[in-house]
Structures are given as C-alpha cells and as structure tokens.
Amino acid sequence: MEYKTLSNGYKIPSICFGTDIVNYELSLKKRTAQRIKYILKTILRRDTRKFKRDKGIVECTVHSLENGCNFFDTSRAYGGSERMLQDSLKKVKRDSYYICTKLNNSAQLKDIPARTVLEESMKQLGVDYIDVYMLHWPVEGKYLGYWKQLEELYKEGKVKAIGVSNCKIHHLKEIEKIAEIMPMVDEVELHPLLSEAELRDYCREKKIQIMAYTSTARLDFRIKASKRMEQVCRETGKSLSQVILRWHIQSGNIPIFNTSTIKHFKDNMEIFDFTLSDNQMKIIDSININARTRYDSDNCEWDRLG
C-alpha cells in the first residue's frame, strides 16, 4: 500500500473503500424483527438488488484487509455504515486501519454541536479517534461555523486530520478567511468525465489532499464507449476500472471505490503493479467534459442529502 502525507504530516492510504450502505442493521443477528420486516418489504417491492448489494459490501469490508485495503470512507448520513464497520473490524487492531467519516447535513441544519455528532460516530464505529473527520457538505450559512468546531476537535486530538467534502474553490476561499487551520482533505466527485483540473491545482497549491468519490463515474456509458479509453486498456492489459483508478493514483488523488463482490474488490486493488505512460495519462485527461453524475454543491437541497 502506498500512502499520502497530509499537510499536518499525518499519513493515510492512497486508496479507499466506500461503505455507503443503507440497510446494514438488518444483517445483524440480534435484530431479527427488523431483518424480517425489511425482507418482507423487499419481497413486496421486488427490490432485492439493494439487499444483495448491502450484503456484498459487508462481505467485502470483512475481507478488506486480507485483500490489501485498510482505509474506509463512511458518514453519519450513510445509514448503518458506521455500525457495520465496527462489527466488520471488531477483531482488527485499531492502528492497522484508517477511517474517514463525516458530519452530516441534518446535524448542521439542526445546529447540533460537532462534538455531539463526532461522539455518536465514534460510538457507532467503536473507536476512540477518527483518522479523517469532514464536513459532508458546505451547507449554506452553516459550514463556516462548523469548520471552527472541527478545528477545536482537531486541537483536542479526537481526530487526526480534518477536511471537507463537496467544496469548490469558492467554498475553500471562504473557509480560508476564517480558518486557523486549513482543510487537509477535500473529498469531491472526480473522474475522467469530471477531472476538476482547476480545483486540483488549487488544492495542490494549498496542500489540500483530494479524495475522489464516484471515482470511476459508475462506469458511465460515455466512458465505456470511449475509443481512447479502450486504447489505453488494450495497451496496458488492464480493465477499465483499473485504468481509471491508476489514473487517479498518478494524478495525486485518493480514489474511493465501491463494490459488492470480492472479485471486483480484488480487481480494484490490483493497480499498483503497472504505470500509465505520460501519453496515456494525457489521453485520459482529454476525456473530461465536466459531466457531473452526483449532486452539485452550488445547486442542491441540503435536507435531502442526509
């Protein structure tokens, strides 16, 4: 595993597994009634794909360390994801894995103190510190005040690093005006269709590490149909996902990947045994069309994002 050094000197892994999961509590043996209720609901709705996906994510997390990944991304907004991580990693020494979690929007909208939200996250995760603690979204009128609260939590040593998510350059500039400590990480949607070159340059200048979610653009049809991407895959002998994740690594990003099968998990970790050439990197860079597949922090309803 390769590591990235943040502006405060703290090192975190260069690739991360995303654990956005909604129905984990239903896989806990002690919650039989809830599990039965959910199973009946999914049968009535004929919506078993989400149930299988959530079950698969749990399995991937349980076996993550043996497959080379020890960095996990979660949030208070991700249903039972934090509790799932505690149960999946309860037999693992705390200093052998890293966790990034986030303060959710509903907490900001309700003016719940960041300390209270963090303590609940640590309780759910079963840990006494968080490696990277973030604001999940820059909620208008709230995020600057909450950033100051995160600074205090960092000073107290409850978190090893602090950062933001979904922040654009103008958000980061506003934070800089009031910050004693600048964000060490910015987690944003980033992939070949949305390469965010200007944001990446700005963050590099400010020593802010980029973490990339939706890192493979969910294998959008426009990437799958790209002759240029097909060329790079053919030249490297690697899959589309592997090529994109490698592009992130060489671009300086920490990609967050998500899968519900062990096979795909292993495949996504096999990106440290090859290197993209300068020309191949330029080819992937050229695919950018500023196409967003998720929410835009300048145009969204905060209360709908958890």
NORDASUL-V423110 format. One record per pair of residues at least 12 apart in sequence whose ideal C-beta (glycine too) atoms are under 6 Angstrom apart, sorted by sequence separation. I is the first residue (numbers start at 1). J is the second residue. D is the distance in whole Angstrom. If there is no record, write none. Layout:
# NORDASUL-V423110
i->I j->J d->D
i->I j->J d->D
This chain:
# NORDASUL-V423110
i->1 j->13 d->5
i->2 j->14 d->4
i->26 j->38 d->4
i->150 j->162 d->5
i->72 j->85 d->6
i->103 j->117 d->5
i->23 j->38 d->6
i->186 j->203 d->6
i->164 j->183 d->5
i->167 j->186 d->5
i->101 j->121 d->5
i->163 j->183 d->5
i->163 j->184 d->5
i->163 j->185 d->3
i->164 j->186 d->5
i->165 j->187 d->4
i->166 j->188 d->6
i->186 j->208 d->5
i->190 j->212 d->4
i->161 j->184 d->5
i->185 j->209 d->5
i->186 j->210 d->6
i->187 j->211 d->4
i->189 j->213 d->6
i->191 j->215 d->6
i->193 j->217 d->5
i->183 j->208 d->6
i->189 j->214 d->5
i->216 j->241 d->5
i->246 j->271 d->5
i->58 j->84 d->6
i->62 j->88 d->5
i->75 j->101 d->6
i->133 j->159 d->4
i->185 j->211 d->6
i->187 j->213 d->6
i->191 j->217 d->4
i->245 j->271 d->5
i->250 j->276 d->6
i->61 j->88 d->4
i->70 j->97 d->4
i->71 j->98 d->4
i->72 j->99 d->5
i->73 j->100 d->5
i->74 j->101 d->5
i->75 j->102 d->4
i->77 j->104 d->4
i->241 j->268 d->6
i->76 j->104 d->4
i->147 j->175 d->5
i->216 j->244 d->5
i->101 j->130 d->6
i->130 j->159 d->5
i->131 j->160 d->5
i->132 j->161 d->5
i->133 j->162 d->5
i->134 j->163 d->5
i->135 j->164 d->5
i->136 j->165 d->5
i->137 j->166 d->5
i->138 j->167 d->5
i->151 j->180 d->6
i->242 j->271 d->5
i->134 j->164 d->6
i->151 j->181 d->5
i->169 j->199 d->6
i->246 j->276 d->6
i->23 j->54 d->5
i->27 j->58 d->6
i->99 j->130 d->6
i->108 j->139 d->4
i->132 j->163 d->6
i->134 j->165 d->5
i->99 j->131 d->5
i->100 j->132 d->4
i->102 j->134 d->4
i->103 j->135 d->5
i->104 j->136 d->5
i->105 j->137 d->5
i->114 j->146 d->6
i->21 j->54 d->5
i->98 j->131 d->4
i->138 j->171 d->5
i->169 j->202 d->5
i->215 j->248 d->6
i->102 j->136 d->4
i->105 j->139 d->6
i->108 j->142 d->4
i->144 j->178 d->6
i->114 j->149 d->4
i->118 j->153 d->6
i->21 j->57 d->5
i->114 j->150 d->6
i->212 j->248 d->6
i->247 j->284 d->5
i->108 j->146 d->6
i->236 j->274 d->6
i->82 j->121 d->6
i->86 j->125 d->5
i->85 j->125 d->6
i->86 j->126 d->4
i->215 j->255 d->4
i->83 j->124 d->5
i->212 j->253 d->5
i->215 j->256 d->6
i->82 j->124 d->4
i->215 j->257 d->6
i->82 j->125 d->5
i->210 j->253 d->5
i->211 j->254 d->5
i->212 j->255 d->5
i->213 j->256 d->5
i->76 j->121 d->6
i->17 j->64 d->6
i->232 j->280 d->5
i->232 j->283 d->6
i->17 j->69 d->5
i->19 j->72 d->6
i->132 j->185 d->6
i->16 j->71 d->4
i->17 j->72 d->6
i->18 j->73 d->5
i->19 j->74 d->5
i->25 j->80 d->4
i->228 j->283 d->5
i->24 j->80 d->3
i->16 j->73 d->5
i->22 j->79 d->4
i->13 j->71 d->4
i->20 j->78 d->5
i->21 j->79 d->6
i->77 j->136 d->6
i->21 j->81 d->5
i->24 j->84 d->4
i->75 j->136 d->5
i->226 j->287 d->6
i->19 j->81 d->5
i->21 j->84 d->6
i->102 j->165 d->6
i->217 j->293 d->6
i->214 j->293 d->6
i->214 j->294 d->6
i->12 j->98 d->5
i->192 j->284 d->5
i->195 j->288 d->4
i->192 j->287 d->4
i->193 j->289 d->6
i->194 j->291 d->6
i->193 j->291 d->4
i->194 j->292 d->6
i->189 j->294 d->5
i->166 j->297 d->4
i->10 j->160 d->5
i->10 j->161 d->5
i->6 j->161 d->5
i->138 j->297 d->6
i->139 j->302 d->5
i->137 j->305 d->6
i->8 j->184 d->6
i->7 j->184 d->5
i->6 j->184 d->4
i->73 j->256 d->5
i->105 j->302 d->5
i->67 j->265 d->6
i->67 j->266 d->5
i->7 j->207 d->4
i->69 j->269 d->6
i->105 j->305 d->5
i->68 j->269 d->4
i->105 j->306 d->6
i->67 j->269 d->6
i->104 j->306 d->5
i->6 j->209 d->6
i->57 j->260 d->5
i->56 j->260 d->3
i->4 j->209 d->6
i->56 j->261 d->6
i->60 j->265 d->5
i->53 j->260 d->5
i->77 j->306 d->3
i->16 j->254 d->6
i->18 j->256 d->4
i->14 j->254 d->6
i->15 j->255 d->6
i->16 j->256 d->5
i->18 j->258 d->4
